[in-house]
Amino acid sequence: MRHIALETGADGVAILTLNNADESMNLVSDDWLGEMNAAIAQLRDDAAVTGVVITSGKKAFMAGADLKAMVSAYGRLTVKQAYEFSQKASAMHRALETMGKPVAAALNGLALGGGFELALACHYRVLADDPKAIVGLPEVNVGLLPGSGGTQRLARMIGVTAALDLLLTGRSLSPAEALKAKVVDEVVPASDVVSAAKAWLATGPSPVRKWDVKGYAAPEQRMMIIPEVAMGFSVAAAQVAGKAGYNLPASPAILSAVFEGIQLPIDKALSIESKYFARLLTDPVARNIIRTTFISKLAAEKGARRPAGIPVTRYTKVGVLGAGMMGAGVALVSAKAGIDVILIDRDVATAEKGKGYSQKVFAKLIAKGTMTQESADAILSRITPTDNFALLEGCQMVIEAVFEDIAVKAETTKKAEAALPADAIFASNTSTLPIGQLAQASARPAQFIGTHFFSPVDRMGLVEVIMGAQTAPETLAKALDFVAQVRKTPIVVNDSRGFYTSRVFRMMIFEGVAMLEDGVEPARIENAAKAAGFPVGPLALLDEVTMELPVKILEDAAGEEGNSYTIEKGMAVLRRMIALGRGSRKAGGGFYDYPADAPKHLWRGLTEEFPVTADQPDQDELKTRLLYAQAIETARCLEEGVIETSEDGDLGSILGWGFPAWTGGTLSYIDTVGIAAFVAECDRLAQLYGARFAPSDWLRARAARGEGFYPAPVA
């Protein structure tokens, strides 16, 4: 066997060790399933074996199925084939728990997804007392449900309510939490997991699960005739709709699988689970979520866009210019990554205030008990607030985060470069100003690059790395090394007004004000955005970013050669709101009012300023406008070379401004719709609403060839 080692001791206990020969992690695969079935048959028929311990030869116990295989399954497997795939794994687990010999799982490390389902199929679970030894069923987070018994065993082991909490959140449990939740039976030092499992076997436990005892009935089996159970499922259904909307099918599928399965004998319940799993696996939503938020994200973090052949830079000292919200955040994540930070502002007091941001963040963590004062002090000691540029001596990199003004940035660049080592790189944290323009102030434009962090830096995972026309590959490699060290996810884009994320994000907010100008009810606009899967509506977003900012960007870009940062409709709305003194939340109110003693609400004067039409569009039409406006602008960015890969476009849209994860990102959304259907719909939208929806000749040609943005599945 390639993935399993089997050894039986004189005490009659067989040790089955998982050890994937091809991967660093134990994964579910057809080969592994075949070997497990063979091992189970051998153990069942060997009279010398009295009990079994399953453990791992790797640092972790076992993860779930290979996510790349899950993505490739979409479009290749029929629903029937996906059902059979699930049933094959489920049958192996069922054979394990019914072979007539007790089985204990010795979980030496993390057990997630299919790995934890294997543990649940065992009669006893011992978990290592190690913070990294987490357990759980996170499938909902990738648009799936546990497909080899997880929904049914968990519900029978700990009850429907507790099981649904874990299944619908997909959260992982620490060893202490797992013991409290009763999903493991013991927590012991990592070195003792096998001996503890063997000690349990020595007590002569029964190999029969409670649901295989004749006459067994789950407490919730009578279901809707028990008031509290009926209420529980009713509330759960509402909570699922409230959290996931109607775009994410995994949560309602989990709820249905548990609801139906708990009323049936275990084998029929497992069949129900497989049916729901099959529907999800063959749904594009799971493919989209897995491909972008896991596979593409991991590839980006491992250096997918890093130029080859350039030595890796390990940062020990960097400079951060500007101690405002962005600079303070960059200083925080840099210091957390073990880097000494010179935090510079116009005076020491302002720089100290920037360091104070880290102190406030850490104080909250200390109060929660998730950080010690000692570790906070160690990180804070790495941040040196100052107004002295001479302290930049020895810095390997400077991240400039001063006011978004070309003249201010130019002066700061010259001051910093006078003190920096010759091989240091200079990164400007800007959201819209072209890197080529900013690099004109640099004496070393080949070492000048853009690093667009997102606010708040300590919570937002994306960094948009912008290549100027003169930026050298070595500079890109060094910038990506810094992003990796501070544990962020990079995308790489080429220079342009607004780059990629700001340029496409503007389509979200501008479409909102265009709708308002068209006479659409404000609440209808906001509700359509949230129904599509956006975290907030475009009007609420504009209140936060301020209406003055996009107007200033538009005015600054106007008249410039090749300017693509434009607005087709809605400028009159923005100018009127600013004239009314309602340009933002900071100004005291924008599209919304923000009373001190009540929740925010849409400003009642909106419909007077922008009268609504008698005939209102339905929600689907508004959702389409919001989604399509951003998707087609992303296609233009790819056509123009602002982005070079579909993966960067999709990652940037989901992590940068919250494009709905169910789509997989702006370009995956086009593929999900189908590129020919997308272009046809764009033509309809352009006729009704404006040229911003009009497909280019390049996009039409792709549609004519049937060429989407990712390879089509091979049957």
C-alpha positions in Angstrom: 0.0 0.0 0.0 1.3 3.5 -0.9 -0.7 5.7 1.4 -1.3 3.4 4.4 0.9 1.3 6.7 -0.7 -1.5 8.7 1.0 -3.2 11.7 -0.5 -5.6 14.3 1.1 -5.9 17.7 1.1 -8.9 20.1 -1.6 -7.2 22.1 -4.0 -7.6 19.1 -4.2 -3.9 18.4 -3.6 -3.0 14.7 -2.1 0.4 14.0 -3.2 1.9 10.7 -1.0 4.8 9.8 -2.1 7.3 7.2 0.9 8.5 5.1 0.2 9.9 1.7 3.0 9.0 -0.6 2.4 11.9 -3.0 1.5 14.9 -0.8 2.6 16.6 2.3 -0.9 16.2 3.7 -3.1 13.1 3.9 -6.0 13.7 1.4 -9.1 11.8 0.3 -8.5 10.3 -3.1 -9.7 7.2 -5.1 -6.4 5.4 -4.5 -6.6 6.1 -0.7 -10.3 4.9 -0.6 -9.3 1.7 -2.4 -6.5 1.1 0.1 -8.7 1.8 3.1 -11.3 -0.6 1.9 -8.7 -3.3 1.4 -7.3 -2.6 4.9 -10.7 -2.7 6.5 -11.5 -6.1 4.9 -8.1 -7.4 6.1 -8.7 -6.2 9.6 -12.2 -7.5 9.7 -11.1 -11.0 8.7 -8.0 -11.2 10.8 -9.0 -13.1 14.0 -5.8 -11.9 15.7 -6.9 -8.3 15.5 -9.0 -7.2 18.5 -9.1 -3.4 17.9 -7.7 -0.8 15.6 -6.0 2.6 16.1 -5.9 5.0 13.1 -3.2 7.6 13.3 -1.0 9.6 10.9 2.6 9.6 9.9 2.5 13.3 9.1 2.3 16.4 11.3 -1.5 16.6 10.7 -3.9 13.7 10.9 -5.8 14.3 7.7 -7.4 17.1 5.6 -10.4 16.5 3.3 -10.6 16.0 -0.4 -8.1 17.6 -2.8 -9.7 21.0 -3.6 -8.1 21.0 -7.1 -9.9 17.7 -7.8 -13.2 19.3 -6.6 -12.8 22.1 -9.0 -11.9 19.8 -11.9 -15.0 17.7 -11.1 -17.3 20.6 -12.1 -18.5 20.1 -15.6 -16.9 16.7 -15.8 -19.2 14.7 -13.4 -22.9 14.3 -13.7 -25.1 14.5 -10.6 -25.3 10.7 -10.7 -21.5 10.4 -10.8 -21.1 12.9 -8.0 -23.6 11.0 -5.9 -21.6 7.8 -6.5 -18.4 9.5 -5.6 -19.9 10.6 -2.3 -21.4 7.1 -1.6 -18.1 5.5 -2.3 -16.4 7.4 0.5 -19.5 7.0 2.8 -19.5 3.3 2.2 -15.8 3.0 3.3 -16.6 4.9 6.6 -19.7 2.7 7.1 -17.6 -0.5 6.6 -15.1 0.8 9.2 -17.7 1.4 11.9 -19.6 -1.8 11.3 -16.7 -4.3 10.9 -17.3 -5.6 14.4 -14.1 -4.4 15.9 -13.6 -1.2 17.9 -11.7 1.6 16.2 -10.0 4.6 17.9 -8.8 7.6 16.0 -5.5 9.0 17.4 -5.6 12.5 16.1 -2.0 13.7 16.3 -2.8 17.0 14.4 -5.5 18.8 12.6 -8.4 16.8 11.2 -10.7 18.8 8.9 -13.3 17.9 6.4 -13.0 14.4 5.1 -10.3 13.8 7.7 -12.6 14.6 10.5 -15.4 12.6 8.9 -13.0 9.6 9.1 -12.5 10.3 12.8 -16.3 10.6 13.3 -16.7 7.1 11.8 -14.4 5.7 14.5 -15.8 4.6 17.8 -13.5 6.8 19.9 -11.4 9.9 19.3 -8.3 11.1 21.1 -7.0 14.5 20.1 -3.5 16.0 20.7 -3.3 18.9 23.1 -1.8 21.2 20.5 -3.1 24.6 19.3 -2.6 23.4 15.7 -4.6 20.3 16.2 -7.9 21.8 15.2 -10.9 19.8 14.1 -14.0 20.6 12.1 -16.2 20.3 9.0 -15.5 23.5 7.1 -17.1 22.4 3.8 -19.8 25.1 3.9 -17.0 27.7 3.4 -16.3 26.2 0.0 -19.9 25.8 -1.1 -20.2 22.1 -0.2 -21.4 19.9 2.7 -19.6 17.0 4.3 -20.2 14.2 1.8 -19.1 11.0 3.7 -21.3 11.0 6.8 -20.4 14.2 8.6 -23.9 15.7 8.6 -25.5 12.5 9.9 -23.0 11.3 12.5 -22.5 14.7 14.0 -26.2 15.3 14.4 -26.6 11.9 16.1 -23.5 12.3 18.3 -24.1 15.8 19.7 -27.7 16.6 18.7 -29.2 18.5 15.8 -28.9 22.0 17.3 -25.2 21.7 18.2 -24.4 19.9 15.0 -26.0 22.6 12.8 -24.1 25.3 14.6 -20.8 23.6 13.5 -22.0 22.6 10.1 -23.5 26.0 9.1 -20.6 28.1 10.4 -17.9 25.7 9.3 -15.8 26.8 12.3 -12.9 24.8 13.5 -12.5 23.8 17.2 -9.4 23.9 19.3 -8.7 20.7 21.4 -10.5 22.2 24.5 -13.5 23.3 22.4 -13.7 19.9 20.7 -13.7 18.1 24.1 -16.4 20.5 25.4 -18.5 20.0 22.3 -18.2 16.2 22.7 -16.9 15.7 19.2 -13.7 14.1 20.7 -13.5 11.9 23.8 -10.0 12.7 25.1 -7.4 15.4 24.8 -3.9 14.3 25.7 -0.3 15.4 25.0 0.6 14.8 21.3 3.1 12.1 22.2 0.4 10.1 24.0 -2.4 10.0 21.5 -1.7 6.4 20.3 -1.2 5.0 23.8 -4.4 6.7 25.0 -6.3 5.2 22.1 -4.8 1.7 22.9 -5.8 2.2 26.6 -9.4 2.7 25.6 -9.3 -0.4 23.4 -8.0 -2.3 26.4 -11.3 -1.7 28.3 -13.1 -4.0 25.8 -15.5 -1.4 24.3 -18.5 -2.3 22.2 -17.9 -1.9 18.4 -21.5 -1.0 17.8 -22.5 2.6 17.4 -25.7 3.7 19.2 -27.5 4.3 15.9 -26.9 0.7 14.9 -28.6 -0.7 18.0 -32.1 -2.0 17.2 -34.8 0.4 18.1 -32.6 3.5 18.2 -34.3 6.8 17.5 -32.7 10.2 17.6 -34.4 12.5 20.1 -35.3 14.8 17.2 -36.7 12.1 15.0 -40.3 13.0 15.7 -39.3 16.4 14.2 -42.2 18.8 13.6 -44.5 17.5 16.2 -42.1 18.5 18.9 -42.6 22.3 19.3 -39.0 23.2 20.3 -37.5 21.1 17.4 -40.0 22.7 14.9 -39.1 26.1 16.2 -35.4 25.3 15.9 -35.6 24.4 12.3 -37.8 27.3 11.4 -35.4 29.7 13.1 -32.4 28.0 11.4 -34.0 28.4 8.0 -34.5 32.1 8.6 -30.9 32.5 9.9 -29.5 30.7 6.8 -31.4 33.0 4.5 -30.4 36.1 6.5 -26.7 35.2 6.4 -26.2 33.5 3.1 -29.1 35.1 1.1 -30.2 33.0 -1.7 -26.9 32.8 -3.6 -25.1 30.3 -1.5 -26.7 26.9 -1.8 -24.6 25.0 0.7 -26.2 26.2 3.9 -29.8 25.3 2.9 -28.6 22.0 1.6 -26.9 21.2 5.0 -30.1 22.2 6.8 -32.2 20.0 4.5 -29.8 17.1 4.7 -29.9 17.1 8.5 -33.7 17.7 8.7 -34.5 14.8 6.4 -31.7 12.5 7.5 -32.3 12.6 11.2 -35.8 11.1 10.6 -34.3 8.0 8.8 -32.1 5.0 9.6 -28.4 5.9 9.2 -27.9 4.2 5.8 -30.8 6.0 4.2 -29.7 9.2 5.8 -26.3 8.8 4.3 -27.9 8.4 0.9 -29.8 11.7 1.5 -26.5 13.4 2.4 -24.9 12.2 -0.8 -27.8 13.5 -2.9 -27.3 17.0 -1.6 -23.6 16.7 -1.9 -23.9 15.8 -5.5 -26.1 18.8 -6.3 -23.5 21.1 -4.7 -20.5 19.5 -6.3 -22.1 20.0 -9.8 -23.2 23.6 -9.0 -20.9 26.4 -10.3 -21.0 28.1 -7.0 -18.8 25.5 -5.3 -16.4 25.6 -8.2 -16.2 29.4 -8.1 -15.6 29.7 -4.4 -13.0 26.9 -4.3 -11.1 28.1 -7.4 -10.7 31.7 -6.3 -10.8 31.9 -2.6 -8.7 28.8 -2.0 -6.7 27.6 -5.0 -5.9 31.0 -6.6 -5.4 32.7 -3.2 -2.9 30.0 -2.1 -1.1 30.2 -5.4 -0.8 34.0 -5.1 0.5 33.7 -1.6 3.1 31.2 -2.7 4.4 33.5 -5.4 2.5 32.7 -8.5 3.3 36.1 -9.9 6.9 36.4 -8.5 9.6 36.6 -11.2 11.8 33.4 -11.2 15.5 33.3 -10.5 15.6 36.2 -8.0 16.8 35.5 -4.5 14.2 35.9 -1.8 14.5 39.0 0.4 13.9 38.6 4.2 13.0 41.9 5.6 14.5 43.1 8.9 14.0 46.9 8.6 11.6 49.1 6.6 10.4 52.7 6.7 6.8 53.8 6.6 6.2 57.4 5.6 3.0 58.8 6.9 1.5 57.7 10.2 -2.2 58.1 9.3 -4.6 55.2 9.2 -2.9 53.5 6.3 0.7 54.1 7.5 -0.1 53.0 11.0 -1.7 49.8 9.7 1.3 49.0 7.6 3.6 49.6 10.5 1.5 47.3 12.7 1.6 44.3 10.3 5.3 44.9 9.6 6.2 44.8 13.2 4.0 41.7 13.8 6.1 40.0 11.0 9.3 40.7 13.0 10.4 43.7 11.0 11.8 46.9 12.6 9.8 49.9 11.5 10.8 53.5 11.2 7.5 55.4 11.3 7.9 58.9 10.0 5.5 61.9 10.0 5.7 65.7 10.0 6.5 65.7 13.7 7.2 63.2 16.5 3.8 63.7 18.1 1.9 62.7 14.9 4.2 59.7 14.4 3.6 58.7 18.1 -0.1 58.9 17.4 0.4 56.4 14.5 2.1 54.0 16.8 -0.8 54.5 19.2 -3.0 52.7 16.7 -1.1 49.5 17.3 -1.3 50.0 21.0 -5.1 50.3 20.8 -5.4 47.2 18.6 -3.3 45.1 21.0 -5.1 46.4 24.0 -8.4 45.0 22.7 -6.7 41.6 22.0 -5.2 41.6 25.5 -8.6 42.3 27.0 -10.0 39.4 25.1 -7.3 37.1 26.4 -5.9 36.4 22.9 -2.7 38.3 23.4 -0.3 38.8 26.3 1.1 42.2 27.3 4.6 40.8 26.9 4.0 39.8 23.2 2.4 43.2 22.5 5.3 45.1 24.1 7.8 43.0 22.0 6.0 44.0 18.8 5.6 47.6 19.8 9.3 47.9 20.6 10.0 47.4 16.9 8.1 50.6 15.9 10.2 53.8 16.1 8.1 56.9 15.6 10.1 59.9 14.4 10.3 62.9 12.1 13.9 62.2 11.2 14.4 60.8 7.7 18.1 60.0 8.5 16.8 57.0 10.5 15.9 55.4 7.2 19.5 54.4 6.9 19.7 50.6 6.6 16.0 50.2 5.5 15.5 47.6 2.7 12.2 49.1 1.7 10.1 52.2 2.2 6.3 52.2 2.0 5.0 55.7 1.4 1.5 56.4 2.7 1.2 60.2 2.8 -1.6 62.4 1.5 -3.0 61.4 -2.0 -1.4 64.3 -3.8 1.4 64.1 -6.4 3.3 67.1 -5.2 3.3 65.9 -1.5 4.3 62.4 -2.6 7.1 63.8 -4.8 8.7 65.8 -2.0 8.5 62.8 0.4 10.1 60.5 -2.2 13.1 62.8 -2.6 13.6 63.1 1.1 13.5 59.4 1.7 15.7 58.4 -1.2 18.4 60.8 0.1 18.7 58.6 3.2 18.0 55.1 1.8 20.6 52.5 0.8 21.2 52.2 -2.9 19.6 48.8 -3.2 16.4 49.7 -1.2 13.1 49.8 -3.0 10.4 52.5 -2.8 6.7 51.5 -2.7 3.9 54.0 -2.9 0.7 53.1 -1.2 -1.8 54.9 -3.5 -5.2 53.8 -4.7 -5.4 55.8 -7.9 -2.4 58.0 -8.8 -0.4 56.5 -11.7 2.9 54.9 -10.5 4.6 56.3 -13.7 3.8 59.8 -12.6 4.9 59.3 -9.1 8.1 57.6 -10.2 9.1 60.8 -12.0 10.2 62.2 -8.6 12.5 59.2 -8.0 16.2 59.0 -8.8 15.8 55.3 -9.2 12.5 54.6 -11.1 13.5 50.9 -11.6 13.2 50.5 -7.9 9.9 52.3 -7.6 6.6 50.3 -7.3 3.1 50.6 -6.0 1.7 48.7 -3.0 -2.0 49.5 -2.6 -3.0 48.2 0.9 -6.6 48.3 1.9 -8.0 49.8 5.1 -7.9 48.7 7.8 -4.6 47.2 6.9 -4.5 44.8 9.9 -7.8 43.2 8.9 -7.8 43.4 5.1 -5.9 40.7 3.3 -5.3 42.1 -0.2 -2.4 44.1 -1.5 -2.5 45.4 -5.1 1.1 45.5 -6.3 1.4 48.0 -9.2 4.2 47.8 -11.8 5.3 51.1 -13.4 6.6 51.2 -16.9 10.2 51.3 -15.5 9.8 49.0 -12.5 12.3 46.2 -12.7 11.4 42.5 -12.1 13.8 42.5 -9.1 11.7 45.2 -7.5 8.5 43.3 -8.1 10.1 40.2 -6.5 11.2 42.2 -3.5 7.8 43.8 -3.1 6.1 40.4 -3.3 8.5 39.0 -0.7 7.5 41.8 1.7 3.8 41.1 1.1 4.4 37.5 1.8 6.3 38.3 5.0 3.4 40.4 6.3 1.1 37.6 5.4 -1.1 39.3 2.8 -2.5 38.1 -0.5 -1.0 39.9 -3.5 -2.3 40.6 -7.0 0.0 42.2 -9.6 -1.4 44.8 -12.0 0.1 47.3 -14.5 0.0 51.0 -14.2 -3.3 52.8 -15.0 -5.5 55.5 -13.5 -7.2 53.7 -10.6 -5.2 50.6 -11.4 -7.5 47.7 -11.2 -9.4 47.6 -7.9 -10.3 51.3 -7.6 -11.2 51.5 -11.3 -13.7 48.6 -11.1 -14.9 49.4 -7.6 -16.0 52.8 -9.0 -18.5 50.9 -11.2 -20.3 49.7 -8.1 -20.8 53.1 -6.5 -21.4 54.9 -9.8 -24.0 52.4 -10.9 -25.8 53.1 -7.6 -26.0 56.9 -8.2 -26.9 56.2 -11.9 -29.9 54.3 -10.6 -30.8 57.1 -8.3 -30.6 59.5 -11.2 -32.8 57.1 -13.2 -35.5 57.4 -10.5 -35.0 54.1 -8.8 -36.1 54.1 -5.1 -33.1 54.4 -2.9 -34.0 51.4 -0.7 -34.6 49.3 -3.8 -31.0 50.1 -4.9 -29.5 49.1 -1.5 -31.6 46.0 -1.1 -30.7 44.8 -4.6 -27.0 45.1 -3.8 -27.3 43.1 -0.7 -29.5 40.5 -2.4 -26.8 40.0 -5.0 -24.3 39.2 -2.2 -22.5 42.6 -1.6 -21.9 43.3 2.0 -23.4 46.8 1.8 -25.2 48.9 -0.9 -23.5 51.5 -3.1 -25.1 54.5 -1.4 -23.9 53.4 2.0 -20.5 52.8 0.5 -20.4 56.3 -0.9 -21.2 57.7 2.5 -18.2 55.9 3.9 -15.6 56.7 1.2 -17.1 60.3 0.9 -18.6 61.6 -2.3 -15.8 64.3 -2.6 -13.2 61.6 -3.1 -14.5 60.0 -6.3 -15.4 63.5 -7.7 -11.8 64.7 -7.0 -10.4 61.6 -8.7 -12.6 62.2 -11.7 -11.7 65.8 -11.9 -8.0 65.1 -11.6 -8.1 62.5 -14.3 -10.2 64.6 -16.7 -8.5 65.5 -19.9 -5.5 63.2 -19.4 -4.5 61.1 -22.3 -5.9 57.5 -22.2 -8.0 58.4 -19.1 -10.5 55.5 -18.4 -11.5 56.8 -14.9 -14.8 58.3 -16.0 -18.5 58.3 -15.1 -21.3 58.1 -17.6 -24.2 58.9 -15.4 -24.7 60.0 -11.8 -22.3 62.9 -11.5 -25.2 65.3 -11.1 -26.3 63.3 -8.0 -22.9 63.5 -6.4 -22.5 67.2 -7.1 -26.0 67.9 -5.7 -25.4 65.9 -2.5 -22.0 67.7 -2.0 -23.7 71.1 -2.6 -26.3 70.2 0.1 -23.5 69.5 2.6 -24.3 65.8 2.6 -21.2 64.4 1.0 -20.4 61.8 3.6 -21.0 60.2 6.9 -18.2 62.4 8.3 -20.0 65.5 7.1 -22.9 64.6 9.3 -24.9 62.7 6.8 -25.0 61.6 3.1 -27.5 59.3 1.5 -28.1 58.1 5.0 -28.8 59.9 8.3 -26.8 58.8 11.3 -28.7 59.6 14.5 -26.8 59.2 17.7 -29.6 57.3 19.4 -30.9 55.1 16.6 -29.7 53.0 13.7 -28.8 54.8 10.4 -31.5 55.1 7.8 -31.9 56.5 4.3 -32.2 60.3 4.3 -35.9 61.1 3.8 -35.0 64.0 1.6 -33.6 61.8 -1.1 -36.8 61.2 -2.9 -37.5 64.9 -3.0 -34.1 65.7 -4.5 -34.2 62.7 -6.9 -37.9 61.9 -7.6 -38.7 58.2 -8.1 -40.4 57.0 -11.3 -43.9 55.4 -11.2 -42.6 52.1 -12.8 -39.9 50.6 -10.7 -37.5 47.9 -12.0 -37.6 44.5 -10.3 -34.7 43.4 -8.1 -33.2 41.1 -10.6 -32.7 43.9 -13.1 -30.9 46.0 -10.5 -28.7 43.1 -9.4 -27.8 42.5 -13.0 -26.8 46.1 -13.5 -24.5 46.1 -10.5 -22.9 42.8 -11.3 -22.5 43.4 -15.1 -21.1 46.9 -14.7 -18.2 45.6 -12.7 -17.7 42.4 -14.7 -17.4 44.1 -18.0 -15.0 46.7 -16.6 -12.8 43.9 -15.4 -12.9 42.4 -18.9 -11.7 45.8 -20.2 -8.9 45.8 -17.7 -7.8 42.4 -19.0 -8.1 43.5 -22.6 -5.9 46.6 -21.9 -3.3 44.7 -19.9 -4.1 46.4 -16.6 -4.5 42.9 -15.2 -2.7 40.0 -16.9 -4.5 37.0 -15.4 -8.0 36.0 -14.6 -6.9 34.8 -11.2 -5.7 38.3 -10.3 -8.9 39.8 -11.5 -11.1 37.5 -9.5 -9.0 37.7 -6.3 -8.9 41.4 -6.4 -12.6 41.7 -6.8 -13.5 39.4 -3.9 -10.8 40.4 -1.5 -10.5 44.1 -2.5 -14.1 45.4 -2.5 -16.4 42.5 -1.6 -17.6 41.3 -5.0 -19.9 38.3 -4.0 -17.9 35.2 -3.3 -20.5 32.9 -4.9 -19.5 34.3 -8.3 -15.9 33.4 -7.9 -15.1 37.0 -8.9 -15.9 39.3 -11.8 -14.4 37.1 -14.5 -15.6 33.9 -13.1 -19.0 35.5 -13.0 -18.8 36.0 -16.8 -17.8 32.3 -17.3 -20.7 31.2 -15.0 -23.2 33.2 -17.0 -21.5 32.0 -20.2 -19.5 34.5 -22.3 -22.0 34.5 -25.2 -25.0 35.0 -23.0 -23.0 37.7 -21.1 -22.3 39.7 -24.2 -25.9 39.4 -25.4 -27.1 40.7 -22.0 -24.5 43.5 -22.1 -26.0 44.6 -25.5 -29.4 44.8 -23.9 -28.2 46.8 -20.9 -26.2 49.2 -23.2 -29.4 49.9 -25.2 -31.3 50.6 -22.0 -28.8 52.3 -19.7 -25.7 53.5 -21.6 -22.4 52.7 -23.3 -20.7 51.6 -20.1 -22.3 48.2 -20.7 -21.3 48.0 -24.4 -19.0 45.0 -25.1 -15.7 45.7 -27.0 -14.8 44.0 -30.3 -12.3 42.0 -28.3 -15.0 40.6 -25.9 -17.3 39.9 -28.8 -14.6 37.9 -30.6 -14.0 35.9 -27.4 -17.7 35.2 -27.2 -17.8 34.2 -30.9 -15.0 31.7 -30.2 -16.7 30.5 -27.0 -13.5 31.4 -25.1 -14.1 32.2 -21.5 -11.6 33.3 -18.9 -10.7 29.9 -17.6 -10.2 26.6 -19.4 -13.4 24.7 -20.1 -13.8 21.4 -18.1 -12.7 18.3 -20.0 -15.3 15.5 -19.8 
